Amino acid sequence: IIAEKVKDLLATTRNAFYIGRGNDYFVTMEASLKLKEISYIHAEAYAGGELKHGTLALIEEGVPVIALATQEDVFDKMISNIREVKAREAVVIGIGMKGDEEIAKHVDHTIYIPRANKFIAPILAVVPLQLLAYYAAI
């Protein structure tokens, strides 16, 4: 499982950021809370559309950014946000729908969830994000 492979990235960092748009943003808030609660790593969730309002200044080389891109209606905008953090040399872990090869072109690591509608996808995305927090903690 990819969550095990990226655990060292999270386990050795002091800060991590989660970004998402639409329903994915709500998932990022839960995921950052879980990482804080069980691993004591500072984590923050940001709406992808808010990156240009000061948040982007926090992204620096090597900082892990977990980017959710499961919402088709804002997918292209999320890819743009991923490009922004990659330009600042962040290490990006992307969460996307199975069969979506576009996200893999823009991130360092990809975690796929089963293809589902926009209301079910956030529920499915929570599982690998909780595993990320778990593996970072152990």
C-alpha positions in Angstrom: 0.0 0.0 0.0 1.3 3.4 -0.9 0.5 4.8 2.6 3.3 2.6 4.0 5.7 3.8 1.3 5.3 7.5 2.1 5.2 7.1 5.9 8.9 8.0 6.2 8.2 11.2 4.4 5.6 12.2 7.0 7.4 10.7 10.0 10.5 12.8 9.4 8.8 16.2 8.8 7.8 18.9 11.3 5.0 20.3 9.0 2.6 18.9 6.5 -0.1 20.6 4.4 -3.3 19.3 2.9 -5.1 21.0 0.0 -8.4 20.3 -1.6 -11.4 22.0 -3.2 -15.1 21.5 -2.8 -15.9 18.4 -0.8 -12.3 17.5 -0.8 -11.5 20.5 1.4 -13.6 19.1 4.2 -11.7 15.8 4.0 -8.4 17.7 4.2 -9.5 19.3 7.5 -10.3 15.9 9.0 -7.0 14.4 7.6 -4.9 17.1 9.0 -6.6 16.8 12.4 -5.9 13.0 12.4 -2.2 13.6 11.6 -1.9 16.1 14.5 -3.8 13.9 16.9 -1.9 10.7 16.5 1.6 11.7 15.3 2.0 15.2 16.8 3.1 16.5 13.5 2.0 20.0 12.7 -0.5 19.8 9.9 -2.9 22.4 8.3 -5.6 22.1 5.7 -6.2 24.7 3.1 -8.8 25.3 0.4 -7.0 25.1 -2.9 -8.4 28.4 -4.0 -6.9 30.1 -1.0 -3.3 29.2 -1.8 -2.4 32.6 -3.2 -3.5 34.5 -0.1 -0.4 34.0 2.0 -0.6 30.2 2.4 1.7 29.5 -0.5 4.5 31.3 1.4 4.5 28.4 3.9 5.3 25.9 1.3 9.0 25.2 0.9 11.4 22.6 -0.4 10.7 19.1 0.8 7.5 19.9 2.7 4.9 17.2 2.2 1.6 18.4 0.7 -1.2 16.0 0.4 -3.5 17.1 -2.4 -7.0 15.7 -2.9 -8.3 15.7 -6.5 -11.4 13.6 -6.5 -13.9 16.2 -7.4 -14.3 16.3 -11.2 -15.9 19.8 -11.3 -12.8 21.4 -9.8 -10.2 18.9 -11.0 -8.4 21.2 -13.4 -8.2 23.9 -10.8 -6.7 21.4 -8.3 -4.1 20.4 -10.9 -3.2 24.1 -11.1 -2.8 24.2 -7.3 -0.6 21.1 -7.3 1.6 22.8 -9.9 1.9 25.8 -7.7 3.2 23.8 -4.7 5.4 21.7 -6.9 7.0 24.9 -8.2 8.0 25.6 -4.6 9.6 22.1 -4.5 7.1 20.5 -2.1 6.8 16.7 -2.1 3.2 16.1 -3.2 1.1 13.0 -2.4 -1.9 13.1 -4.6 -5.2 11.3 -3.9 -7.2 10.6 -7.0 -9.8 8.4 -8.6 -8.8 5.0 -9.9 -8.2 5.2 -13.7 -7.3 8.9 -13.5 -3.8 9.0 -14.9 -3.6 12.8 -15.1 -2.9 13.4 -11.4 0.1 11.0 -11.4 1.8 13.3 -14.0 1.9 16.2 -11.5 2.6 14.5 -8.1 5.5 12.6 -6.5 3.3 9.8 -5.1 -0.3 8.8 -6.0 -2.9 7.1 -3.9 -6.0 6.0 -5.8 -9.5 5.4 -4.4 -12.3 3.6 -6.2 -14.2 5.7 -8.8 -17.3 7.1 -7.1 -19.6 10.1 -7.4 -18.6 13.4 -5.8 -20.6 12.7 -2.6 -19.1 9.3 -1.9 -15.5 10.0 -3.0 -14.7 12.0 0.2 -15.8 9.1 2.4 -13.5 6.8 0.4 -10.6 9.3 0.5 -10.6 9.3 4.3 -9.4 5.7 4.6 -6.0 6.1 3.0 -5.6 9.5 4.7 -6.1 7.9 8.1 -3.7 5.2 7.2 -1.1 7.9 6.3 -1.5 9.3 9.8 -1.3 5.9 11.4 1.9 4.9 9.5 3.5 8.3 10.3 2.7 7.8 14.0 4.2 4.3 14.2 
